């Protein structure tokens, strides 16, 4: 089993999945076994790069070597398990396919919005956009509370919105951290990249933490370059006489539309900073069971 699965399992423990006293350990272990099996099955179905992945009618992803792609149905299962949104628009999730610690992951989606006019990029009010993101995250905190997941808050821009009207790509990023944490604590980063098409847009979101974002920004841009709309569906193929125009402009991809899901994306992102702290956050007996499982799953390990 790949090491990324061990990291994800660690995140489950850090997320506060029900772990009771020693008397309830057997019941908790049975539940853990079900999750273990789910991860094993998902890992078997993962697509390993390099590989050209068809993204339906809209485009293709040239998945690079060193990455693995978890397709839509399995991706939504993982997202739901972490208290994140299940999305019918999701293409899938992208993880590192290596023995390194899980330090980043990507969510890849397509929105059939219609053609988005980009002329409002000249008149952006980034302060108002940031406030909209904060308010949207507060709305999502109601859902997080119902799932017993820590509430989060947007603390500021990592990268202010930048739009390239030649490539029709938009990039922006904010820092998100758990509420009531010290000001110098690690925050997670939602690094959002978009490429506009004739009938909608593809959104590639990198989730990592603030200490690693500069290291992985180039990775996000590389992966964005590996996504292509199919012929006839590029932004420049727009036909004003026949094509649907979106009800909102480019700014909505930073404000209103984005704010609705930002708080949910933060759920797993915040956990990235906790992987090294899992021993103090989880139950020692359950963690020991996880370690035994992964040791047993290695080639040559005991059955």
N, C-alpha and C positions, 0 to 999 in steps of 0.2 A: 504494500500500500504506500502511496506517495506521502511525503511528509506534510504536504498541504492539508491532507485530511486530518492529521494529528493536530495541526494548528486550528483547523475549524472546530474540531471536537473540543479543544481547549477553550475556544471562544464560547462554545455552548455552556461550558461550566462557568466561565466568567460572566456570562449573561444572566446567571442566576436561575437556571432551570431547577425545578424542584429537587432539592437534596435534603432529606430529613435526617433525623437522628439515626444512630446505629441500628435501632430496632426496625427501621424502615429501609435499611440498606438493600435488602434483597429485592424489594419492589422497585427501588430506584435503579438497581443494576439491570433488571429486566427491561425497563424503559430505555436504558442506555444501550442495551443490546439491539433494540429495534432501530435506534438511530445509527448505531454502528453499521448495521446491515444496509440501511438506506445509503450511507456514504459509500460503502463498498460497491453497491449497484450503480450509483451515479458515476463513480470513478471508472467503472468498466465501460460506461457508455460515453465517456469524455472523448473529444476529438483532439488529437495531439498534433501540434504544428511541426514542420510546415505543411499547410493544407489550405486549399481553396474551399471556403465554406459558402454555400449558396444562402443568401438572405431573402429567399422568397422572390417576389416579383420586383423588389426594389433594387437589390444590389448584391455584391459579394464581399466577403472578408478574406483577405490573404493572410491567414493566421501564421505568424512567424514561428520559427523554431524557438523552443524554450517556453512556449505558452500552451495552455490547454483550454478548450472551449466546452462549456457546459450548456447544452441546448435548452430551449425555452421551457419545456415541461419540468425538467430536472432543476433548472435554474429557479423557477418559481417555487418549487418545493423547498429549496434551500433558503430562499428569501423569506418564505412564510415561516420557516422554522426559527429564523432569527427575528421575527416580529416585523419584517419589512413588507412592503406592498407586493402583492401578486399582480403582474401586469400582462394583459393580453398583447401588449405592444412590444414585449421584451423578446429580442432575438436570443439572448443568453448572457452568461457570465464568463469572464475570462480570468484565469488564474495563472500564476507561474507554474511551469512544469519542471520543478527542480527540487533539490534537497535543501534549499535555503528557507529561512523563516518566511512565513506568509506576511510580506510587508506591503502588498498592494493587491488590488483586484479591480476589475472593470465591470460595469453594467452597460449593456448595449441594447438600445431600443430604437424603434422607428415610430414616428407619429404621422398619421395620414391627415395632416392639418389642412392641406391645400398649399398653394404657392404663398410663401410668406414674403411680403414686401419688406425690403431692407432699408428704405429711405429714412426711417426714424432713428437710425444709428447716429445721425448727425446731432440729434437733440436729446441725448440721454441725460437723465438726472440720476447719477450713480448713488447719491445719498438717499433718494426716494426709493431706488431699487433695493438698497440694502435694508431699509426699513420694511419694505414689503416682504423680503426674505425672512426677517426676524418675526414678523407677524404670522407668516405662513407656518413657520416652525412652531410657534406657540399653538396654532390650531392643531398641528400634528401631535403635539404633546398630550392632548386629550386621549388620542389613540394609544400612545405609549403608556400612559398611566393605566389604561384599562388592561394592558398586557403585562403590567408590572415591569416595564422597561424604564430605565432611568431617563428622565427628561433632559433635553439638550437645548443649547442656545447658540445662535450665530454670534460670533465675537468680532467679526470684521472681514474685510477683503484680504484674500491671499493674492488674487490678481483681479484688478478691475476689468470690467467688460472690454473686450477688444474684438472688433469685427474687421475681417479682410474682405472687401467687396470684389476682389479679384478671384479668390478661391471660394468665396461664399462660406467662410468658416467663422464661427464665433467661439471665443474662449472666455471663461470667467471662473472665479473660484472664491470660496469663502471658507473660513475656519469654523468648525463646530465642535463644541465640547459639552460634557455633562454639566448640568447646573450645579452651582454651589461648590465648584472646584477651585483650588487656588489659582490665582492669575497666571502663575508660571507653569501650570500643569500642561501636559501634552494635549493638543487638540487634534481632532481628525480633520481631514481636508476632503471636500468634494470638489474635484477639479473637472469642470464641465467643458466638453468640447462638442460642437455641433457642426454638421455639414448640411447645407440646405440643398434640397432637390426640387424637381418640378412639381411634385404632388405632396411633399411633406419634408420631414427632416430626420436625420439620423443623429442620435444623441449617445455619445460615448462618455461615461463618467468614471473617472479614476478616483478610488477611495484609498487614501493612505494617511499618514500623519504629518504634522508640520515639520518635524525634523528630517523628513525624507522627501518632501514635495519637490525640492529643487533637483534631487537626484532622479526622480521619476517623471518630471515634466517632459523630457525628451522622449520617454517611452510612450507617453500619451500621444504626442504628436506623430511619432512613428506609426503607432497603431491607427491613428486617424488617417494617415496617408495610405494605409493598407485597406481602407474601406472605399469602395467604388460604387456609384450608382450605375445601373445598367444603361446601355445606349438608349437615348430617347427620354430618359428620366432625370437628366442633369438639370441644374437650375437654369442654365442657358437655353434649355429646350422648351421653356414655358411658351404657351400659345394663349394669348390674351382673349382670343375669340372662343376658345373651347374649355380652358382649364379653370378649375375652382380656385378662388383666392381665399386665403385664410381669413378668419374673422378677427385676427389679432396680428400685430406686427412683431418685429424682431425683439423688441423690449420685453414682450411677454415671456420669452424664453429665459429671461433673467429674473423677472418679477413674478407676476401672478401664476403662470403655468408652473414654473420651476418651484415656487414656494410650497406648492401643494405636496410635493414629494421629498423635499430636502430633508425634513426631519426624519423621514423613514429611512432614507439612505444613510443617515448618520448612525443608525443602530449598530451595524457591523463595523463601520469605520471607527467608532469610539473604542470598540473591542480590540482593535489592532494594537493599541498601546498597552493592552492588558495581558497579552500573551505571556510576558515574562513574569507576571504576578499571579498566575493561575493558582499556585500552591496556596497562597493566603486567601484567595477568593473562593475557592472550591472546597469540597469535602475531601479530606485526605484519603479516605477509603475508596471513594469513587475515582479519584485521580489515579490511585494505584491500579484500579481495575482497567482504566484506559491505557496506562502504560503497559500492563501485561498484554492487553489485546494487541497493541501495535507491535510489541516485540514478537508476539506469536505470529503476526501477519507477515513478518519479513521472510524473504526466501531463506530456507534452511532452518527457520524457527520451528519450535515445537508445535505439534498439532493441538 
